[in-house]
Amino acid sequence: MNVTTMNGIAVVTANGIRFLDKSYTCPLAIQERWFERAHLKGFWFIPIYYLSNELSQIYFLHDDEIVIFYEIHREQPPFQKLEKYFRSIQRLKRQRARITKPNAANKEN
């Protein structure tokens, strides 16, 4: 198999480093708060390198060192599951409030 090193442009966003419809992250981006900066100030572009047959990692040259960006695998839960989860949390909060109110009243007596 013939593997070629390719170069491209990735976008740093609040949701990760985006390249070819994939999201990536790395310790450098987290340490330097790239995602927070992108959220506050907007996205920016960075030059990257990648292997033509492997997109689970892409590479960035930073201060003469190669930084590896790792692909983020996100599985978005369906909206109905999120809604059900939210309702469950709200129900548990109401139950906890009912339980703690009578106990607080008993402690005062």
GIKA-V411962 format. One record per residue. N is the residue number from 1. RES is the residue in three letters. SS is DSSP state (a for helix, b for strand, c for the rest). OMEGA is omega in whole degrees, 0 to 359 (999 if undefined). D_CENTER is the distance of its C-alpha to the mean C-alpha in Angstrom with 2 decimals. Layout:
n={N & N}
res={RES & RES}
ss={SS & SS}
omega={OMEGA & OMEGA}
d_center={D_CENTER & D_CENTER}
//
This chain:
n={1 & 2 & 3 & 4 & 5 & 6 & 7 & 8 & 9 & 10 & 11 & 12 & 13 & 14 & 15 & 16 & 17 & 18 & 19 & 20 & 21 & 22 & 23 & 24 & 25 & 26 & 27 & 28 & 29 & 30 & 31 & 32 & 33 & 34 & 35 & 36 & 37 & 38 & 39 & 40 & 41 & 42 & 43 & 44 & 45 & 46 & 47 & 48 & 49 & 50 & 51 & 52 & 53 & 54 & 55 & 56 & 57 & 58 & 59 & 60 & 61 & 62 & 63 & 64 & 65 & 66 & 67 & 68 & 69 & 70 & 71 & 72 & 73 & 74 & 75 & 76 & 77 & 78 & 79 & 80 & 81 & 82 & 83 & 84 & 85 & 86 & 87 & 88 & 89 & 90 & 91 & 92 & 93 & 94 & 95 & 96 & 97 & 98 & 99 & 100 & 101 & 102 & 103 & 104 & 105 & 106 & 107 & 108 & 109}
res={MET & ASN & VAL & THR & THR & MET & ASN & GLY & ILE & ALA & VAL & VAL & THR & ALA & ASN & GLY & ILE & ARG & PHE & LEU & ASP & LYS & SER & TYR & THR & CYS & PRO & LEU & ALA & ILE & GLN & GLU & ARG & TRP & PHE & GLU & ARG & ALA & HIS & LEU & LYS & GLY & PHE & TRP & PHE & ILE & PRO & ILE & TYR & TYR & LEU & SER & ASN & GLU & LEU & SER & GLN & ILE & TYR & PHE & LEU & HIS & ASP & ASP & GLU & ILE & VAL & ILE & PHE & TYR & GLU & ILE & HIS & ARG & GLU & GLN & PRO & PRO & PHE & GLN & LYS & LEU & GLU & LYS & TYR & PHE & ARG & SER & ILE & GLN & ARG & LEU & LYS & ARG & GLN & ARG & ALA & ARG & ILE & THR & LYS & PRO & ASN & ALA & ALA & ASN & LYS & GLU & ASN}
ss={c & c & c & c & b & b & b & b & b & b & b & b & b & c & c & b & b & b & b & c & c & b & b & b & b & c & a & a & a & a & a & c & c & a & a & a & a & a & a & a & a & c & c & b & b & b & b & b & b & b & b & c & c & b & b & b & b & b & b & b & b & b & c & c & b & b & b & b & b & b & b & b & c & c & c & c & c & c & a & a & a & a & a & a & a & a & a & a & a & a & a & a & a & a & a & a & a & a & a & a & a & a & a & a & a & a & a & a & c}
omega={181 & 181 & 181 & 173 & 183 & 172 & 182 & 179 & 176 & 180 & 175 & 180 & 177 & 182 & 179 & 177 & 187 & 176 & 179 & 177 & 176 & 177 & 182 & 173 & 177 & 179 & 180 & 181 & 179 & 181 & 182 & 175 & 180 & 186 & 176 & 179 & 179 & 178 & 184 & 188 & 181 & 184 & 173 & 184 & 175 & 176 & 179 & 175 & 178 & 176 & 187 & 183 & 187 & 180 & 177 & 176 & 170 & 190 & 182 & 178 & 183 & 181 & 179 & 175 & 178 & 177 & 180 & 173 & 181 & 180 & 176 & 177 & 181 & 173 & 181 & 177 & 178 & 182 & 182 & 179 & 178 & 179 & 178 & 178 & 180 & 179 & 179 & 179 & 180 & 178 & 178 & 177 & 179 & 179 & 179 & 179 & 179 & 181 & 184 & 180 & 179 & 179 & 179 & 179 & 179 & 180 & 180 & 182 & 999}
d_center={33.04 & 32.67 & 29.36 & 28.86 & 26.61 & 25.27 & 23.84 & 21.62 & 19.59 & 15.79 & 14.16 & 11.86 & 10.09 & 8.20 & 5.39 & 5.94 & 9.42 & 11.16 & 14.35 & 16.59 & 14.34 & 11.73 & 8.30 & 8.52 & 7.85 & 10.79 & 12.46 & 14.19 & 11.36 & 10.22 & 13.97 & 14.90 & 12.27 & 11.68 & 8.72 & 11.01 & 13.91 & 12.65 & 12.17 & 15.66 & 17.53 & 16.11 & 14.84 & 16.84 & 17.88 & 18.24 & 20.56 & 19.36 & 21.32 & 20.89 & 23.30 & 24.72 & 24.42 & 21.02 & 17.65 & 15.51 & 15.74 & 16.54 & 18.31 & 18.69 & 21.87 & 21.48 & 24.71 & 26.47 & 24.01 & 21.79 & 18.10 & 16.30 & 12.86 & 11.63 & 10.41 & 7.34 & 9.25 & 8.20 & 11.26 & 11.66 & 14.50 & 17.50 & 18.33 & 21.37 & 19.56 & 17.42 & 20.74 & 22.57 & 20.15 & 20.49 & 24.28 & 24.47 & 22.87 & 25.27 & 28.17 & 27.49 & 27.43 & 30.75 & 32.25 & 31.37 & 32.91 & 36.09 & 36.39 & 36.00 & 38.34 & 41.44 & 40.84 & 40.63 & 43.87 & 45.62 & 44.81 & 46.49 & 49.73}
//
